[in-house]
Amino acid sequence: MDTGNAPKLVTSGVIASELNVPLHRVLRVLRTRPSITPTAYAGNVRLYRREAIARVRHELTAIDARRCRQAEAATDV
C-alpha cells in the first residue's frame, strides 16, 4: 500500500502548535471563517490541509493588526 501520495492533514491542535498560538484562537478563526473548511473528518475530529496553516496565520495577523490600530486610535483621542 503506497501512502506517498496521500495528503498530509492536520488538526486544529497541530495548527495552533505550528503557529505557536493558543488553541482557542485557532478554533475561533476556524469557526468564524467559512472559507477555511475541513477536508476530512476522523470521528469528531476535523482535519485540514496544510494550506490551512497559512490561512489561519493570515487571519490571526489581520486580527492583531486591527486590534493594534484600534488601540492606537483610542490613545490618540
C-alpha positions in Angstrom: 0.0 0.0 0.0 1.6 3.2 -1.2 0.7 6.2 1.0 3.3 8.5 -0.6 0.6 10.4 -2.5 -1.8 10.8 0.5 -2.4 14.4 1.5 -1.0 15.4 4.9 -3.9 16.5 7.0 -3.6 18.4 10.3 -5.9 19.0 13.3 -6.6 22.4 14.8 -4.2 21.5 17.6 -1.4 21.0 15.1 -2.2 24.3 13.5 -2.0 26.0 16.9 1.2 24.3 17.7 2.9 25.2 14.4 1.8 28.9 14.8 2.7 28.9 18.5 -0.7 30.4 19.5 -3.3 29.3 21.9 -5.7 26.7 20.6 -8.8 28.8 21.4 -7.6 31.5 18.9 -7.3 28.9 16.1 -10.6 27.4 16.9 -12.3 30.8 16.8 -10.8 31.5 13.4 -11.8 28.1 12.1 -15.3 28.6 13.4 -15.9 32.1 12.1 -14.2 31.9 8.6 -16.3 29.8 6.2 -13.6 29.9 3.6 -11.4 27.6 5.8 -13.2 24.3 5.8 -12.2 20.8 6.9 -11.0 18.4 4.2 -12.0 15.3 6.1 -13.3 14.0 9.4 -11.9 11.3 11.7 -14.8 10.7 14.1 -15.5 14.1 15.6 -12.1 15.5 14.7 -11.9 17.9 11.8 -8.8 17.6 9.6 -7.5 20.4 7.4 -5.0 20.5 4.6 -1.6 22.0 5.4 -2.5 25.1 3.4 -5.0 26.0 6.2 -2.0 26.8 8.4 -1.1 29.8 6.2 -4.7 30.9 6.0 -5.1 30.8 9.8 -1.8 32.7 10.2 -3.1 35.3 7.8 -6.4 35.7 9.7 -4.6 35.9 13.1 -2.2 38.6 11.7 -5.2 40.6 10.4 -7.0 40.4 13.8 -3.8 41.5 15.6 -3.3 44.4 13.2 -6.9 45.6 13.7 -6.5 45.4 17.5 -3.3 47.4 17.3 -5.0 50.1 15.1 -7.9 50.3 17.5 -5.6 50.6 20.5 -3.6 53.4 18.7 -6.8 55.2 17.9 -8.0 55.0 21.4 -4.8 56.6 22.7 -4.9 59.4 20.2 -8.2 60.7 21.5 
